[in-house]
């Protein structure tokens, strides 16, 4: 069951924008992150949630969507996320967040996937402009943004060919993600 959930949890970049996600649903997913492991148990992550269409429109222009799809500037109107979670580092709690961001993001996305939604971790963010939009104090650093919604695309995993890690879309807009073979990533057993 866990493996099935992990395989279903793919980076989704096109959504049914009209399918709303409630604030309560976002709070449930943040609660999964809150209850996940935290390095040194410092818990230095904070979150800003958005289900507002007007704020989402403003936020959208500060995000870059798919580096390997250079011809694509991101989802069109009607295919954009219906919610966002902005993940922040509270520098007054800890000087760094170590691996907490990855643990928290995976917990949130697994919760979203289990509920029939999907998402994408977006690290390519215009942090200066977004900080201005949010009117953030220097206490908070933007780590990443999670884009969330009802998936409107098919994402398939496939075996990597010739060491090429680049994801791509075929003529039917199916998103292909190459993965290294298990025997390639296990260097040894002792």
N, CA, C and O atoms as a DFTB+ gen file, in Angstrom:
760 C
 N C O
     1  1       0.812      -1.185       0.000
     2  2       0.000       0.000       0.000
     3  2       0.865       1.262       0.000
     4  3       0.565       2.200      -0.738
     5  1       1.925       1.311       0.801
     6  2       2.808       2.478       0.810
     7  2       3.516       2.628      -0.529
     8  3       3.637       3.736      -1.051
     9  1       3.985       1.508      -1.086
    10  2       4.650       1.581      -2.382
    11  2       3.702       2.120      -3.454
    12  3       4.104       2.928      -4.291
    13  1       2.460       1.678      -3.429
    14  2       1.474       2.151      -4.401
    15  2       1.272       3.669      -4.270
    16  3       1.168       4.374      -5.274
    17  1       1.218       4.155      -3.049
    18  2       1.050       5.585      -2.808
    19  2       2.268       6.367      -3.295
    20  3       2.121       7.428      -3.904
    21  1       3.462       5.853      -3.034
    22  2       4.691       6.519      -3.487
    23  2       4.756       6.542      -5.009
    24  3       5.116       7.566      -5.589
    25  1       4.416       5.440      -5.666
    26  2       4.439       5.401      -7.133
    27  2       3.398       6.332      -7.749
    28  3       3.593       6.847      -8.850
    29  1       2.303       6.543      -7.041
    30  2       1.251       7.434      -7.536
    31  2       1.604       8.907      -7.293
    32  3       1.086       9.788      -7.978
    33  1       2.476       9.173      -6.328
    34  2       2.874      10.534      -5.964
    35  2       3.938      11.033      -6.940
    36  3       5.134      10.867      -6.698
    37  1       3.504      11.640      -8.034
    38  2       4.403      12.161      -9.064
    39  2       4.319      13.670      -9.080
    40  3       3.306      14.238      -8.670
    41  1       5.363      14.329      -9.545
    42  2       5.315      15.782      -9.723
    43  2       4.323      16.108     -10.828
    44  3       4.549      15.800     -11.998
    45  1       3.240      16.725     -10.443
    46  2       2.181      17.088     -11.382
    47  2       2.251      18.592     -11.619
    48  3       2.361      19.372     -10.673
    49  1       2.187      18.993     -12.881
    50  2       2.312      20.412     -13.220
    51  2       1.086      20.987     -13.930
    52  3       1.057      22.175     -14.253
    53  1       0.081      20.157     -14.172
    54  2      -1.175      20.628     -14.769
    55  2      -2.329      20.057     -13.943
    56  3      -2.350      18.878     -13.591
    57  1      -3.285      20.941     -13.649
    58  2      -4.351      20.591     -12.726
    59  2      -5.709      20.998     -13.297
    60  3      -5.793      21.778     -14.246
    61  1      -6.758      20.458     -12.703
    62  2      -8.109      20.958     -12.933
    63  2      -8.274      22.126     -11.962
    64  3      -8.615      21.941     -10.794
    65  1      -8.028      23.313     -12.464
    66  2      -7.988      24.501     -11.615
    67  2      -9.303      24.737     -10.873
    68  3      -9.304      25.286      -9.771
    69  1     -10.402      24.331     -11.462
    70  2     -11.708      24.556     -10.839
    71  2     -11.972      23.610      -9.668
    72  3     -12.885      23.852      -8.879
    73  1     -11.193      22.546      -9.544
    74  2     -11.335      21.607      -8.418
    75  2     -10.627      22.213      -7.208
    76  3      -9.399      22.190      -7.128
    77  1     -11.391      22.745      -6.284
    78  2     -10.847      23.470      -5.146
    79  2     -10.329      22.530      -4.063
    80  3     -10.791      21.399      -3.919
    81  1      -9.364      23.029      -3.314
    82  2      -8.858      22.358      -2.120
    83  2      -9.201      23.275      -0.954
    84  3      -8.940      24.477      -1.008
    85  1      -9.777      22.717       0.089
    86  2     -10.190      23.541       1.223
    87  2      -8.996      23.884       2.120
    88  3      -7.975      23.195       2.122
    89  1      -9.157      24.953       2.866
    90  2      -8.142      25.319       3.853
    91  2      -7.983      24.201       4.879
    92  3      -6.869      23.912       5.317
    93  1      -9.091      23.575       5.262
    94  2      -9.012      22.460       6.222
    95  2      -8.187      21.307       5.680
    96  3      -7.435      20.679       6.425
    97  1      -8.320      21.020       4.382
    98  2      -7.534      19.948       3.774
    99  2      -6.048      20.295       3.835
   100  3      -5.227      19.447       4.184
   101  1      -5.700      21.538       3.496
   102  2      -4.295      21.968       3.582
   103  2      -3.785      21.843       5.013
   104  3      -2.659      21.401       5.240
   105  1      -4.605      22.227       5.960
   106  2      -4.200      22.139       7.378
   107  2      -3.935      20.675       7.775
   108  3      -3.004      20.395       8.531
   109  1      -4.750      19.751       7.267
   110  2      -4.526      18.322       7.557
   111  2      -3.172      17.872       7.012
   112  3      -2.457      17.119       7.673
   113  1      -2.817      18.330       5.810
   114  2      -1.539      17.934       5.221
   115  2      -0.368      18.582       5.965
   116  3       0.683      17.960       6.120
   117  1      -0.538      19.816       6.423
   118  2       0.497      20.456       7.237
   119  2       0.651      19.699       8.554
   120  3       1.758      19.584       9.081
   121  1      -0.454      19.185       9.084
   122  2      -0.374      18.407      10.320
   123  2       0.433      17.128      10.111
   124  3       1.121      16.673      11.024
   125  1       0.351      16.543       8.908
   126  2       1.210      15.385       8.614
   127  2       2.679      15.792       8.690
   128  3       3.500      15.078       9.265
   129  1       3.003      16.948       8.101
   130  2       4.384      17.443       8.148
   131  2       4.801      17.746       9.581
   132  3       5.917      17.425       9.990
   133  1       3.912      18.358      10.332
   134  2       4.203      18.716      11.731
   135  2       4.537      17.491      12.569
   136  3       5.377      17.559      13.466
   137  1       3.883      16.373      12.279
   138  2       4.096      15.153      13.034
   139  2       5.196      14.260      12.462
   140  3       5.463      13.183      12.994
   141  1       5.830      14.704      11.385
   142  2       6.933      13.948      10.789
   143  2       8.239      14.247      11.526
   144  3       8.303      15.140      12.371
   145  1       9.251      13.498      11.196
   146  2      10.561      13.689      11.829
   147  2      11.110      15.082      11.522
   148  3      10.820      15.662      10.476
   149  1      11.904      15.604      12.449
   150  2      12.577      16.886      12.281
   151  2      13.981      16.747      12.850
   152  3      14.153      16.278      13.975
   153  1      14.990      17.154      12.076
   154  2      16.376      17.057      12.540
   155  2      16.530      17.803      13.860
   156  3      16.133      18.962      13.976
   157  1      17.099      17.143      14.839
   158  2      17.282      17.671      16.188
   159  2      15.949      18.045      16.844
   160  3      15.935      18.657      17.911
   161  1      14.837      17.680      16.212
   162  2      13.492      18.048      16.634
   163  2      13.334      19.562      16.788
   164  3      12.552      20.032      17.615
   165  1      14.083      20.316      15.985
   166  2      14.052      21.780      16.066
   167  2      12.741      22.360      15.546
   168  3      12.281      23.388      16.042
   169  1      12.139      21.714      14.556
   170  2      10.866      22.135      13.972
   171  2      10.886      23.603      13.525
   172  3      10.052      24.396      13.964
   173  1      11.859      23.972      12.634
   174  2      11.991      25.369      12.227
   175  2      11.166      25.765      10.997
   176  3      11.318      26.874      10.484
   177  1      10.301      24.876      10.526
   178  2       9.533      25.185       9.328
   179  2       8.208      25.842       9.681
   180  3       7.555      25.480      10.660
   181  1       7.829      26.811       8.866
   182  2       6.531      27.476       8.980
   183  2       5.907      27.474       7.585
   184  3       6.599      27.249       6.592
   185  1       4.614      27.722       7.514
   186  2       3.901      27.598       6.248
   187  2       2.913      28.743       6.052
   188  3       2.304      29.227       7.005
   189  1       2.770      29.158       4.821
   190  2       1.704      30.067       4.419
   191  2       0.852      29.302       3.415
   192  3       1.369      28.748       2.445
   193  1      -0.448      29.276       3.650
   194  2      -1.371      28.509       2.824
   195  2      -2.177      29.452       1.951
   196  3      -2.544      30.542       2.390
   197  1      -2.456      29.049       0.726
   198  2      -3.314      29.861      -0.131
   199  2      -4.285      28.990      -0.911
   200  3      -3.902      28.050      -1.606
   201  1      -5.558      29.340      -0.768
   202  2      -6.607      28.781      -1.611
   203  2      -7.295      29.919      -2.370
   204  3      -8.274      29.690      -3.081
   205  1      -6.792      31.122      -2.219
   206  2      -7.373      32.310      -2.835
   207  2      -6.967      32.410      -4.304
   208  3      -5.778      32.435      -4.624
   209  1      -7.948      32.468      -5.188
   210  2      -7.645      32.565      -6.615
   211  2      -6.846      33.826      -6.931
   212  3      -5.924      33.781      -7.746
   213  1      -7.184      34.940      -6.303
   214  2      -6.471      36.191      -6.605
   215  2      -5.028      36.138      -6.121
   216  3      -4.126      36.595      -6.824
   217  1      -4.794      35.588      -4.930
   218  2      -3.416      35.469      -4.460
   219  2      -2.653      34.449      -5.299
   220  3      -1.488      34.666      -5.634
   221  1      -3.300      33.342      -5.637
   222  2      -2.654      32.322      -6.463
   223  2      -2.193      32.904      -7.796
   224  3      -1.117      32.560      -8.286
   225  1      -2.996      33.779      -8.381
   226  2      -2.620      34.431      -9.642
   227  2      -1.361      35.268      -9.476
   228  3      -0.495      35.276     -10.351
   229  1      -1.260      35.971      -8.356
   230  2      -0.072      36.784      -8.100
   231  2       1.156      35.896      -7.867
   232  3       2.237      36.174      -8.386
   233  1       0.983      34.846      -7.097
   234  2       2.074      33.928      -6.768
   235  2       2.595      33.217      -8.012
   236  3       3.802      33.019      -8.155
   237  1       1.705      32.838      -8.899
   238  2       2.052      32.059     -10.088
   239  2       3.194      32.691     -10.881
   240  3       4.077      31.975     -11.353
   241  1       3.199      33.996     -11.035
   242  2       4.202      34.656     -11.868
   243  2       5.610      34.628     -11.266
   244  3       6.571      34.998     -11.941
   245  1       5.745      34.197     -10.018
   246  2       7.057      34.123      -9.371
   247  2       7.624      32.704      -9.352
   248  3       8.611      32.435      -8.667
   249  1       6.996      31.797     -10.107
   250  2       7.409      30.391     -10.120
   251  2       7.877      29.975     -11.506
   252  3       7.341      30.439     -12.512
   253  1       8.877      29.103     -11.560
   254  2       9.308      28.470     -12.816
   255  2       8.920      26.993     -12.718
   256  3       9.048      26.387     -11.654
   257  1       8.450      26.419     -13.820
   258  2       7.715      25.167     -13.727
   259  2       8.427      23.883     -14.130
   260  3       8.228      22.871     -13.458
   261  1       9.227      23.854     -15.158
   262  2       9.792      22.575     -15.603
   263  2      11.049      22.848     -16.421
   264  3      10.969      23.116     -17.620
   265  1      12.187      22.782     -15.783
   266  2      13.447      23.125     -16.429
   267  2      13.745      22.351     -17.704
   268  3      14.300      22.914     -18.647
   269  1      13.391      21.089     -17.750
   270  2      13.685      20.283     -18.938
   271  2      12.697      20.538     -20.083
   272  3      12.949      20.150     -21.224
   273  1      11.591      21.179     -19.776
   274  2      10.605      21.496     -20.817
   275  2      10.753      22.977     -21.162
   276  3       9.874      23.783     -20.854
   277  1      11.852      23.326     -21.793
   278  2      12.204      24.727     -22.048
   279  2      11.179      25.445     -22.937
   280  3      11.091      26.672     -22.903
   281  1      10.424      24.710     -23.711
   282  2       9.416      25.289     -24.590
   283  2       8.115      25.619     -23.846
   284  3       7.214      26.221     -24.431
   285  1       8.003      25.239     -22.580
   286  2       6.759      25.339     -21.821
   287  2       6.941      26.297     -20.653
   288  3       7.828      26.097     -19.823
   289  1       6.124      27.319     -20.579
   290  2       6.273      28.324     -19.517
   291  2       5.407      28.039     -18.300
   292  3       5.312      28.871     -17.397
   293  1       4.789      26.899     -18.268
   294  2       3.967      26.528     -17.123
   295  2       2.528      26.316     -17.522
   296  3       2.156      26.526     -18.676
   297  1       1.716      25.898     -16.564
   298  2       0.321      25.587     -16.878
   299  2      -0.461      26.824     -17.315
   300  3      -0.266      27.928     -16.805
   301  1      -1.345      26.598     -18.271
   302  2      -2.213      27.667     -18.778
   303  2      -3.346      27.914     -17.792
   304  3      -3.619      27.096     -16.914
   305  1      -3.991      29.046     -17.955
   306  2      -5.189      29.338     -17.162
   307  2      -6.161      28.174     -17.330
   308  3      -6.385      27.700     -18.443
   309  1      -6.730      27.723     -16.230
   310  2      -7.623      26.557     -16.237
   311  2      -6.892      25.280     -15.862
   312  3      -7.525      24.285     -15.506
   313  1      -5.540      25.297     -15.939
   314  2      -4.722      24.128     -15.581
   315  2      -3.754      24.449     -14.438
   316  3      -2.831      23.681     -14.162
   317  1      -3.969      25.568     -13.789
   318  2      -3.064      25.996     -12.713
   319  2      -3.497      25.397     -11.381
   320  3      -4.638      24.958     -11.239
   321  1      -2.598      25.377     -10.408
   322  2      -2.947      24.840      -9.088
   323  2      -4.102      25.608      -8.448
   324  3      -4.268      26.806      -8.677
   325  1      -4.885      24.911      -7.654
   326  2      -5.961      25.575      -6.919
   327  2      -5.519      25.951      -5.513
   328  3      -6.246      26.639      -4.796
   329  1      -4.321      25.499      -5.110
   330  2      -3.797      25.835      -3.784
   331  2      -2.274      25.806      -3.814
   332  3      -1.651      25.141      -4.643
   333  1      -1.711      26.546      -2.886
   334  2      -0.256      26.557      -2.714
   335  2       0.064      26.494      -1.224
   336  3      -0.694      26.976      -0.383
   337  1       1.199      25.889      -0.929
   338  2       1.787      25.952       0.402
   339  2       3.185      26.521       0.221
   340  3       4.010      25.955      -0.498
   341  1       3.440      27.632       0.870
   342  2       4.768      28.247       0.837
   343  2       5.489      27.803       2.097
   344  3       5.040      28.078       3.210
   345  1       6.607      27.116       1.917
   346  2       7.368      26.588       3.038
   347  2       8.468      27.577       3.404
   348  3       9.245      28.008       2.552
   349  1       8.521      27.929       4.691
   350  2       9.460      28.919       5.185
   351  2      10.374      28.338       6.256
   352  3      10.008      27.407       6.973
   353  1      11.558      28.902       6.346
   354  2      12.496      28.586       7.424
   355  2      12.443      29.733       8.421
   356  3      12.708      30.881       8.065
   357  1      12.105      29.428       9.662
   358  2      12.100      30.423      10.734
   359  2      13.504      30.460      11.324
   360  3      13.876      29.593      12.116
   361  1      14.279      31.465      10.935
   362  2      15.694      31.548      11.322
   363  2      15.882      31.842      12.805
   364  3      16.987      31.666      13.318
   365  1      14.850      32.282      13.509
   366  2      14.969      32.510      14.947
   367  2      14.909      31.210      15.735
   368  3      15.355      31.145      16.881
   369  1      14.353      30.176      15.112
   370  2      14.282      28.875      15.782
   371  2      15.585      28.108      15.607
   372  3      16.075      27.485      16.549
   373  1      16.146      28.152      14.400
   374  2      17.352      27.377      14.097
   375  2      18.094      28.033      12.941
   376  3      17.485      28.633      12.055
   377  1      19.417      27.910      12.963
   378  2      20.231      28.475      11.895
   379  2      20.066      27.760      10.566
   380  3      20.345      28.335       9.514
   381  1      19.616      26.516      10.600
   382  2      19.358      25.778       9.359
   383  2      18.250      24.767       9.597
   384  3      17.887      24.467      10.734
   385  1      17.726      24.253       8.498
   386  2      16.611      23.311       8.596
   387  2      17.027      21.907       8.161
   388  3      16.195      21.002       8.105
   389  1      18.315      21.723       7.852
   390  2      18.872      20.425       7.480
   391  2      17.988      19.723       6.455
   392  3      17.807      20.245       5.355
   393  1      17.436      18.564       6.776
   394  2      16.653      17.787       5.807
   395  2      15.155      17.922       6.028
   396  3      14.371      17.238       5.371
   397  1      14.746      18.790       6.940
   398  2      13.334      18.885       7.294
   399  2      12.432      19.232       6.117
   400  3      11.298      18.758       6.044
   401  1      12.927      20.058       5.194
   402  2      12.087      20.466       4.069
   403  2      11.667      19.285       3.211
   404  3      10.513      19.206       2.788
   405  1      12.590      18.366       2.948
   406  2      12.268      17.191       2.135
   407  2      11.297      16.256       2.837
   408  3      10.365      15.731       2.227
   409  1      11.531      16.057       4.127
   410  2      10.633      15.194       4.900
   411  2       9.224      15.781       4.915
   412  3       8.244      15.074       4.680
   413  1       9.135      17.079       5.195
   414  2       7.829      17.741       5.280
   415  2       7.121      17.735       3.923
   416  3       5.930      17.434       3.842
   417  1       7.855      18.067       2.863
   418  2       7.241      18.112       1.532
   419  2       6.715      16.736       1.132
   420  3       5.614      16.627       0.592
   421  1       7.484      15.695       1.389
   422  2       7.028      14.344       1.040
   423  2       5.786      13.966       1.847
   424  3       4.862      13.354       1.311
   425  1       5.761      14.323       3.116
   426  2       4.591      14.014       3.941
   427  2       3.354      14.718       3.406
   428  3       2.288      14.111       3.304
   429  1       3.488      15.993       3.064
   430  2       2.371      16.768       2.527
   431  2       1.889      16.163       1.205
   432  3       0.688      15.981       1.004
   433  1       2.818      15.858       0.317
   434  2       2.442      15.339      -0.998
   435  2       1.846      13.933      -0.920
   436  3       0.956      13.596      -1.700
   437  1       2.325      13.117       0.008
   438  2       1.707      11.799       0.181
   439  2       0.279      11.949       0.699
   440  3      -0.610      11.207       0.281
   441  1       0.051      12.895       1.601
   442  2      -1.303      13.167       2.078
   443  2      -2.194      13.642       0.954
   444  3      -3.344      13.216       0.846
   445  1      -1.671      14.528       0.108
   446  2      -2.438      15.031      -1.031
   447  2      -2.772      13.891      -1.993
   448  3      -3.902      13.787      -2.470
   449  1      -1.796      13.047      -2.272
   450  2      -2.000      11.921      -3.187
   451  2      -3.047      10.961      -2.640
   452  3      -3.918      10.497      -3.377
   453  1      -2.963      10.666      -1.363
   454  2      -3.932       9.768      -0.733
   455  2      -5.366      10.320      -0.843
   456  3      -6.329       9.560      -0.942
   457  1      -5.483      11.654      -0.823
   458  2      -6.794      12.292      -0.904
   459  2      -7.257      12.524      -2.348
   460  3      -8.303      13.136      -2.566
   461  1      -6.490      12.042      -3.333
   462  2      -6.889      12.179      -4.730
   463  2      -6.388      13.450      -5.402
   464  3      -6.818      13.788      -6.504
   465  1      -5.477      14.152      -4.734
   466  2      -4.888      15.357      -5.305
   467  2      -3.444      15.072      -5.690
   468  3      -2.973      13.945      -5.544
   469  1      -2.755      16.066      -6.170
   470  2      -1.360      15.917      -6.525
   471  2      -0.663      17.254      -6.358
   472  3      -1.281      18.264      -6.023
   473  1       0.622      17.234      -6.596
   474  2       1.357      18.480      -6.424
   475  2       2.736      18.434      -7.026
   476  3       3.165      17.431      -7.594
   477  1       3.413      19.543      -6.885
   478  2       4.761      19.677      -7.396
   479  2       5.552      20.563      -6.439
   480  3       5.083      21.628      -6.039
   481  1       6.743      20.121      -6.079
   482  2       7.652      20.933      -5.279
   483  2       8.353      21.881      -6.241
   484  3       9.020      21.447      -7.180
   485  1       8.198      23.168      -6.002
   486  2       8.823      24.158      -6.868
   487  2       9.895      24.892      -6.072
   488  3       9.609      25.636      -5.134
   489  1      11.129      24.657      -6.476
   490  2      12.261      25.301      -5.814
   491  2      12.727      26.523      -6.590
   492  3      13.408      27.392      -6.046
   493  1      12.360      26.584      -7.856
   494  2      12.734      27.719      -8.695
   495  2      11.697      28.823      -8.493
   496  3      10.688      28.895      -9.194
   497  1      11.981      29.678      -7.511
   498  2      11.056      30.699      -7.045
   499  2      11.786      32.041      -7.028
   500  3      12.941      32.107      -6.607
   501  1      11.140      33.092      -7.471
   502  2      11.701      34.435      -7.301
   503  2      11.434      34.830      -5.848
   504  3      10.411      35.436      -5.528
   505  1      12.381      34.470      -4.978
   506  2      12.200      34.642      -3.543
   507  2      12.090      36.113      -3.131
   508  3      11.314      36.448      -2.236
   509  1      12.855      36.982      -3.773
   510  2      12.787      38.399      -3.418
   511  2      11.397      38.967      -3.682
   512  3      10.816      39.624      -2.818
   513  1      10.865      38.713      -4.875
   514  2       9.542      39.232      -5.226
   515  2       8.444      38.606      -4.368
   516  3       7.515      39.291      -3.942
   517  1       8.556      37.304      -4.119
   518  2       7.546      36.641      -3.308
   519  2       7.608      37.139      -1.861
   520  3       6.567      37.318      -1.228
   521  1       8.793      37.360      -1.342
   522  2       8.932      37.911       0.016
   523  2       8.272      39.275       0.114
   524  3       7.624      39.593       1.112
   525  1       8.442      40.086      -0.938
   526  2       7.787      41.407      -0.969
   527  2       6.270      41.253      -0.990
   528  3       5.561      41.935      -0.250
   529  1       5.776      40.355      -1.840
   530  2       4.342      40.125      -1.923
   531  2       3.773      39.706      -0.569
   532  3       2.691      40.142      -0.176
   533  1       4.506      38.865       0.130
   534  2       4.057      38.345       1.426
   535  2       4.345      39.304       2.568
   536  3       3.844      39.129       3.679
   537  1       5.159      40.322       2.291
   538  2       5.583      41.262       3.328
   539  2       6.252      40.516       4.492
   540  3       5.949      40.754       5.661
   541  1       7.164      39.612       4.137
   542  2       7.840      38.786       5.142
   543  2       8.913      39.573       5.872
   544  3       9.607      40.399       5.279
   545  1       9.041      39.311       7.154
   546  2      10.146      39.890       7.908
   547  2      11.410      39.085       7.603
   548  3      11.334      37.993       7.040
   549  1      12.551      39.619       7.970
   550  2      13.832      38.941       7.734
   551  2      13.953      37.635       8.507
   552  3      14.841      36.828       8.233
   553  1      13.086      37.432       9.447
   554  2      13.084      36.204      10.244
   555  2      12.811      34.963       9.395
   556  3      13.247      33.860       9.725
   557  1      12.075      35.164       8.284
   558  2      11.632      34.034       7.469
   559  2      12.320      34.007       6.115
   560  3      12.431      35.027       5.434
   561  1      12.782      32.815       5.736
   562  2      13.369      32.585       4.417
   563  2      12.465      31.613       3.666
   564  3      12.054      30.588       4.210
   565  1      12.165      31.939       2.427
   566  2      11.353      31.037       1.598
   567  2      12.231      29.869       1.162
   568  3      13.304      30.062       0.591
   569  1      11.765      28.672       1.434
   570  2      12.501      27.462       1.024
   571  2      12.001      27.005      -0.344
   572  3      12.780      26.859      -1.286
   573  1      10.696      26.783      -0.439
   574  2      10.097      26.268      -1.665
   575  2       8.594      26.487      -1.617
   576  3       8.036      26.882      -0.593
   577  1       7.963      26.225      -2.732
   578  2       6.514      26.350      -2.835
   579  2       5.971      25.008      -3.319
   580  3       6.507      24.411      -4.252
   581  1       4.917      24.548      -2.684
   582  2       4.226      23.341      -3.128
   583  2       2.965      23.772      -3.861
   584  3       2.093      24.423      -3.287
   585  1       2.877      23.406      -5.124
   586  2       1.703      23.678      -5.943
   587  2       0.804      22.452      -5.854
   588  3       1.272      21.326      -6.023
   589  1      -0.490      22.663      -5.587
   590  2      -1.395      21.546      -5.320
   591  2      -2.700      21.673      -6.087
   592  3      -3.187      22.777      -6.329
   593  1      -3.257      20.538      -6.464
   594  2      -4.543      20.520      -7.143
   595  2      -4.915      19.123      -7.579
   596  3      -4.219      18.152      -7.282
   597  1      -6.020      19.038      -8.285
   598  2      -6.474      17.759      -8.857
   599  2      -5.694      17.537     -10.151
   600  3      -5.817      18.344     -11.072
   601  1      -4.889      16.466     -10.254
   602  2      -4.052      16.259     -11.442
   603  2      -4.851      16.190     -12.746
   604  3      -5.904      15.558     -12.828
   605  1      -4.304      16.867     -13.761
   606  2      -4.906      16.861     -15.096
   607  2      -3.917      16.292     -16.105
   608  3      -4.040      16.539     -17.305
   609  1      -2.963      15.551     -15.637
   610  2      -1.998      14.962     -16.558
   611  2      -1.632      13.571     -16.090
   612  3      -1.774      13.223     -14.918
   613  1      -1.163      12.797     -17.030
   614  2      -0.683      11.456     -16.741
   615  2       0.836      11.498     -16.669
   616  3       1.502      12.019     -17.563
   617  1       1.367      10.941     -15.592
   618  2       2.815      10.865     -15.407
   619  2       3.169       9.393     -15.292
   620  3       2.586       8.669     -14.486
   621  1       4.129       8.949     -16.103
   622  2       4.550       7.549     -16.064
   623  2       6.040       7.462     -15.769
   624  3       6.834       8.294     -16.209
   625  1       6.394       6.436     -15.016
   626  2       7.799       6.148     -14.739
   627  2       8.285       5.137     -15.764
   628  3       7.535       4.263     -16.197
   629  1       9.553       5.266     -16.146
   630  2      10.130       4.302     -17.070
   631  2      11.611       4.128     -16.750
   632  3      12.223       4.967     -16.090
   633  1      12.162       3.044     -17.222
   634  2      13.591       2.795     -17.010
   635  2      14.418       3.819     -17.782
   636  3      14.115       4.145     -18.929
   637  1      15.452       4.313     -17.140
   638  2      16.330       5.293     -17.774
   639  2      17.094       4.644     -18.926
   640  3      17.534       3.498     -18.834
   641  1      17.241       5.400     -20.009
   642  2      17.983       4.932     -21.178
   643  2      19.235       5.786     -21.356
   644  3      19.149       7.014     -21.369
   645  1      20.382       5.154     -21.493
   646  2      21.643       5.844     -21.785
   647  2      21.980       6.950     -20.795
   648  3      22.587       7.952     -21.173
   649  1      21.595       6.781     -19.535
   650  2      21.937       7.756     -18.504
   651  2      21.207       9.086     -18.599
   652  3      21.592      10.044     -17.928
   653  1      20.166       9.170     -19.411
   654  2      19.443      10.427     -19.601
   655  2      18.368      10.582     -18.525
   656  3      17.406       9.815     -18.495
   657  1      18.529      11.577     -17.636
   658  2      17.600      11.809     -16.531
   659  2      16.470      12.756     -16.893
   660  3      15.564      12.959     -16.086
   661  1      16.497      13.342     -18.083
   662  2      15.524      14.380     -18.441
   663  2      14.130      13.804     -18.644
   664  3      13.927      12.864     -19.413
   665  1      13.171      14.396     -17.929
   666  2      11.775      14.036     -18.148
   667  2      11.303      14.713     -19.431
   668  3      11.912      15.680     -19.889
   669  1      10.228      14.208     -20.002
   670  2       9.750      14.729     -21.281
   671  2       8.268      14.415     -21.454
   672  3       7.698      13.596     -20.733
   673  1       7.663      15.089     -22.428
   674  2       6.260      14.836     -22.770
   675  2       6.173      14.328     -24.194
   676  3       6.857      14.818     -25.093
   677  1       5.312      13.330     -24.380
   678  2       5.122      12.799     -25.732
   679  2       4.033      13.588     -26.468
   680  3       3.516      14.576     -25.946
   681  1       3.692      13.150     -27.674
   682  2       2.717      13.864     -28.503
   683  2       1.318      13.895     -27.889
   684  3       0.495      14.728     -28.270
   685  1       1.041      12.995     -26.944
   686  2      -0.248      12.978     -26.244
   687  2      -0.190      13.716     -24.902
   688  3      -1.122      13.646     -24.101
   689  1       0.910      14.415     -24.676
   690  2       1.141      15.181     -23.448
   691  2       1.265      14.304     -22.202
   692  3       1.047      14.776     -21.086
   693  1       1.614      13.033     -22.387
   694  2       1.932      12.168     -21.259
   695  2       3.339      12.526     -20.806
   696  3       4.264      12.613     -21.615
   697  1       3.485      12.729     -19.519
   698  2       4.760      13.150     -18.927
   699  2       5.552      11.894     -18.538
   700  3       5.091      11.100     -17.718
   701  1       6.732      11.716     -19.120
   702  2       7.582      10.538     -18.875
   703  2       8.741      10.911     -17.959
   704  3       9.412      11.921     -18.166
   705  1       8.967      10.074     -16.936
   706  2      10.024      10.333     -15.957
   707  2      10.941       9.112     -15.900
   708  3      10.538       8.062     -15.400
   709  1      12.174       9.239     -16.408
   710  2      13.101       8.108     -16.354
   711  2      13.676       7.915     -14.948
   712  3      13.989       8.880     -14.252
   713  1      13.804       6.664     -14.552
   714  2      14.360       6.318     -13.243
   715  2      15.527       5.354     -13.427
   716  3      15.498       4.461     -14.275
   717  1      16.546       5.562     -12.611
   718  2      17.700       4.654     -12.623
   719  2      17.261       3.267     -12.142
   720  3      16.332       3.147     -11.344
   721  1      17.924       2.242     -12.622
   722  2      17.624       0.875     -12.202
   723  2      18.055       0.678     -10.749
   724  3      19.028       1.281     -10.294
   725  1      17.331      -0.160     -10.036
   726  2      17.628      -0.431      -8.630
   727  2      19.064      -0.913      -8.460
   728  3      19.759      -0.466      -7.548
   729  1      19.520      -1.824      -9.330
   730  2      20.887      -2.349      -9.218
   731  2      21.943      -1.287      -9.497
   732  3      23.096      -1.451      -9.098
   733  1      21.578      -0.209     -10.169
   734  2      22.531       0.873     -10.424
   735  2      22.766       1.735      -9.181
   736  3      23.853       2.280      -8.994
   737  1      21.749       1.852      -8.345
   738  2      21.889       2.733      -7.184
   739  2      22.326       2.028      -5.905
   740  3      22.738       2.681      -4.945
   741  1      22.239       0.697      -5.886
   742  2      22.769      -0.048      -4.744
   743  2      24.211      -0.422      -5.069
   744  3      24.470      -1.231      -5.960
   745  1      25.139       0.173      -4.337
   746  2      26.560      -0.037      -4.621
   747  2      27.105      -1.307      -4.011
   748  3      28.128      -1.824      -4.460
   749  1      26.446      -1.808      -3.009
   750  2      26.929      -3.055      -2.419
   751  2      26.115      -3.438      -1.208
   752  3      25.403      -2.626      -0.618
   753  1      26.243      -4.704      -0.858
   754  2      25.595      -5.227       0.346
   755  2      26.686      -5.905       1.137
   756  3      27.452      -6.702       0.595
   757  1      26.757      -5.601       2.385
   758  2      27.842      -6.158       3.230
   759  2      27.268      -6.914       4.399
   760  3      28.018      -7.450       5.215
